[in-house]
């Protein structure tokens, strides 16, 4: 009987332990995150399966038993290798984004706000983006039509700044990257710093609403498309 009780306790303990997870609470998250540090040891069979964060490439790496390898290759742009740096064209390096779960690309942001009170769209009640993306604002912007009715999108679509014309309204994930790195971006200093209000993303929430993000505190939410919000355009090569 004692053996069966002990076995039951061990099974219960293993089950409970399997449910444990790291929880980051400083930002008011509902689910949480795990903070990964740097490991300077040589990758070998003993460390196989380990992961680390490499700040020099701003990406995670895993040990495959032979070498530390990044799931994707993130190459800092020439002339502006650190987040917040002003690039040769005057735009700023905002950080890296992973697209299609495979491609790591540098994201660039303008040095000023394009608006602090623009609308997602002049009206609401229509499913405007057939295939919504929370990662790729460029894909979202390509689907809205006529773009003149989408004021926040149109500001980026028609923008000619830093000798570039391929700007777009960032998706919620890209806007979150700007939020995570806003201190470094504002420290450049840019022409116009981020404001404390919410910024429009290009991610649609429904027929009547879209997603926005407060850059200063990383809080995001949903609001009516005709409500005013900030606009800061991004691009990538």
C-alpha positions as CSV (number, residue, x, y, z in Angstrom):
1,X,0.0,0.0,0.0
2,X,2.8,2.4,0.9
3,X,4.4,1.8,-2.5
4,X,1.2,2.6,-4.4
5,X,0.7,5.8,-2.4
6,X,4.3,6.9,-3.1
7,X,3.9,6.1,-6.8
8,X,0.7,8.2,-6.9
9,X,2.5,11.1,-5.2
10,X,5.3,11.0,-7.7
11,X,3.0,10.9,-10.7
12,X,1.0,13.8,-9.3
13,X,4.2,15.7,-8.6
14,X,5.5,15.2,-12.2
15,X,2.2,16.2,-13.6
16,X,2.1,19.5,-11.6
17,X,5.8,20.2,-12.4
18,X,5.0,19.8,-16.2
19,X,2.5,22.6,-15.9
20,X,5.0,25.1,-14.5
21,X,6.0,28.0,-16.7
22,X,8.0,31.2,-16.3
23,X,5.9,34.4,-15.8
24,X,7.0,37.9,-16.5
25,X,4.6,40.3,-14.7
26,X,6.4,43.7,-14.8
27,X,4.5,44.7,-18.0
28,X,1.1,43.7,-16.9
29,X,1.0,40.7,-19.3
30,X,-1.8,38.1,-19.0
31,X,0.3,35.2,-20.2
32,X,4.0,36.1,-19.6
33,X,7.4,35.6,-21.1
34,X,10.8,34.1,-20.4
35,X,13.9,36.2,-20.1
36,X,16.8,34.5,-21.8
37,X,20.4,35.5,-21.1
38,X,23.7,35.0,-22.9
39,X,25.8,31.9,-22.5
40,X,29.5,32.2,-23.5
41,X,30.3,28.5,-23.2
42,X,31.2,26.5,-26.3
43,X,28.4,24.6,-27.8
44,X,28.9,20.8,-27.4
45,X,27.0,17.6,-26.8
46,X,26.5,18.5,-23.2
47,X,24.8,21.8,-24.0
48,X,22.8,20.4,-27.0
49,X,19.3,21.7,-26.9
50,X,20.2,24.9,-24.9
51,X,19.1,28.3,-26.1
52,X,20.7,31.8,-25.4
53,X,20.1,35.4,-26.4
54,X,22.9,37.0,-28.5
55,X,22.6,40.8,-28.2
56,X,25.1,41.3,-31.0
57,X,22.6,40.0,-33.6
58,X,19.5,40.8,-31.5
59,X,18.3,37.2,-31.8
60,X,18.1,33.9,-30.0
61,X,20.4,31.0,-30.8
62,X,20.3,27.3,-30.0
63,X,23.0,24.8,-29.5
64,X,22.8,21.9,-32.0
65,X,25.6,19.9,-30.3
66,X,28.3,21.5,-32.5
67,X,27.7,25.3,-32.7
68,X,25.4,28.1,-31.6
69,X,22.9,28.6,-34.5
70,X,20.2,31.2,-35.0
71,X,16.9,30.0,-36.4
72,X,17.2,32.9,-38.9
73,X,20.0,35.1,-40.0
74,X,19.6,38.6,-38.7
75,X,22.2,41.0,-40.3
76,X,22.3,44.6,-38.9
77,X,22.0,47.2,-41.7
78,X,25.2,48.9,-42.7
79,X,25.7,52.3,-41.2
80,X,23.1,51.9,-38.4
81,X,23.9,48.6,-36.6
82,X,22.3,49.4,-33.2
83,X,18.6,49.9,-32.6
84,X,17.8,53.6,-32.7
85,X,20.8,54.5,-34.9
86,X,20.2,57.0,-37.6
87,X,20.9,55.5,-41.0
88,X,22.7,57.3,-43.8
89,X,19.3,58.2,-45.4
90,X,18.1,59.8,-42.1
91,X,15.6,57.0,-41.1
92,X,16.2,55.0,-38.0
93,X,16.9,51.3,-37.4
94,X,14.0,50.1,-35.3
95,X,15.0,46.4,-34.8
96,X,14.4,43.0,-36.4
97,X,11.2,41.3,-37.4
98,X,10.7,37.7,-38.4
99,X,8.4,37.3,-41.4
100,X,6.7,34.1,-42.6
101,X,8.3,32.3,-39.7
102,X,11.6,32.3,-41.7
103,X,12.9,35.6,-42.8
104,X,14.6,38.1,-40.5
105,X,14.5,41.6,-41.8
106,X,15.6,45.0,-40.5
107,X,12.7,47.4,-39.9
108,X,13.2,51.1,-40.4
109,X,11.1,53.9,-39.0
110,X,10.7,57.6,-40.0
111,X,12.3,60.2,-37.8
112,X,9.0,62.0,-37.1
113,X,5.3,61.3,-36.5
114,X,3.2,61.4,-39.7
115,X,0.2,62.3,-37.6
116,X,-1.1,62.4,-34.1
117,X,-4.8,62.4,-35.0
118,X,-5.5,60.4,-38.1
119,X,-8.3,57.8,-38.7
120,X,-7.8,54.2,-39.7
121,X,-10.7,54.8,-42.1
122,X,-13.3,57.5,-42.7
123,X,-16.1,55.0,-42.0
124,X,-16.6,51.5,-40.5
125,X,-18.8,48.5,-41.0
126,X,-16.9,46.7,-43.7
127,X,-14.3,43.9,-43.7
128,X,-11.6,45.9,-45.3
129,X,-8.6,43.4,-45.1
130,X,-9.4,40.0,-46.4
131,X,-6.3,38.4,-44.9
132,X,-5.3,40.2,-41.8
133,X,-1.7,40.1,-40.6
134,X,-0.4,41.0,-37.1
135,X,3.2,40.8,-38.4
136,X,3.3,42.3,-41.9
137,X,1.9,45.8,-42.3
138,X,3.0,45.9,-45.9
139,X,0.7,43.0,-46.8
140,X,-2.2,44.7,-44.9
141,X,-1.7,48.0,-46.8
142,X,-1.7,46.3,-50.2
143,X,-5.2,45.1,-49.5
144,X,-7.0,48.3,-48.7
145,X,-8.9,50.1,-51.4
146,X,-9.5,52.8,-52.3
147,X,-6.6,53.8,-50.1
148,X,-7.7,57.5,-50.0
149,X,-10.5,56.4,-47.6
150,X,-7.9,54.8,-45.3
151,X,-6.3,58.0,-43.9
152,X,-3.6,56.4,-41.7
153,X,-2.6,54.0,-44.5
154,X,-2.6,56.8,-47.1
155,X,-0.2,58.9,-45.1
156,X,2.4,56.1,-45.4
157,X,1.4,55.1,-48.9
158,X,2.0,58.6,-50.3
159,X,5.0,59.5,-48.0
160,X,8.3,60.5,-49.6
161,X,10.8,60.7,-46.8
162,X,14.5,59.9,-46.4
163,X,14.5,59.4,-50.2
164,X,12.2,56.4,-49.9
165,X,8.6,56.0,-51.1
166,X,7.9,52.4,-49.9
167,X,6.6,53.3,-46.5
168,X,3.6,51.5,-44.9
169,X,1.5,51.5,-41.8
170,X,3.0,48.9,-39.4
171,X,1.1,45.8,-38.3
172,X,0.5,45.4,-34.6
173,X,3.6,43.2,-34.2
174,X,5.8,45.8,-35.9
175,X,4.2,48.6,-33.8
176,X,5.0,46.5,-30.7
177,X,8.6,46.4,-31.8
178,X,8.6,50.2,-32.0
179,X,7.1,50.3,-28.5
180,X,9.8,47.9,-27.2
181,X,12.6,50.1,-28.7
182,X,11.0,53.6,-28.4
183,X,13.5,54.8,-25.8
184,X,16.4,54.0,-28.1
185,X,14.6,55.5,-31.1
186,X,13.7,58.7,-29.3
187,X,17.2,59.1,-28.0
188,X,18.7,59.7,-31.5
189,X,17.1,62.3,-31.3
190,X,14.5,62.1,-34.1
191,X,12.7,65.2,-35.4
192,X,9.5,64.2,-33.5
193,X,9.4,61.9,-30.5
194,X,6.7,59.4,-30.0
195,X,3.7,60.8,-28.2
196,X,1.9,59.3,-25.2
197,X,-1.3,58.6,-27.2
198,X,-2.2,55.4,-29.1
199,X,-0.8,54.8,-32.6
200,X,-2.8,53.0,-35.4
201,X,-1.6,49.7,-36.6
202,X,-2.7,48.3,-40.0
203,X,-4.1,45.2,-38.3
204,X,-7.9,45.0,-38.5
205,X,-9.9,43.8,-35.5
206,X,-13.3,43.6,-37.2
207,X,-15.6,45.3,-39.6
208,X,-15.9,48.3,-37.3
209,X,-12.5,48.4,-35.5
210,X,-8.8,48.2,-35.7
211,X,-5.8,47.6,-33.4
212,X,-3.8,50.4,-31.9
213,X,-0.8,50.5,-29.5
214,X,0.3,53.0,-26.9
215,X,4.1,53.3,-27.7
216,X,5.1,54.5,-24.2
217,X,3.6,51.7,-22.1
218,X,3.2,48.9,-24.7
219,X,-0.5,48.5,-24.0
220,X,-2.7,47.8,-27.0
221,X,-6.3,47.5,-27.7
222,X,-9.2,47.9,-30.2
223,X,-11.1,51.0,-31.2
224,X,-13.5,52.2,-33.8
225,X,-11.8,52.8,-37.2
226,X,-13.0,56.4,-37.4
227,X,-11.4,57.4,-34.1
228,X,-8.2,59.5,-34.3
229,X,-4.8,58.0,-33.5
230,X,-1.1,58.5,-34.2
231,X,0.7,57.4,-37.3
232,X,4.4,56.5,-37.7
233,X,5.4,54.8,-40.9
234,X,7.9,52.0,-41.4
235,X,9.6,50.2,-44.2
236,X,12.1,47.4,-44.9
237,X,14.5,46.8,-47.8
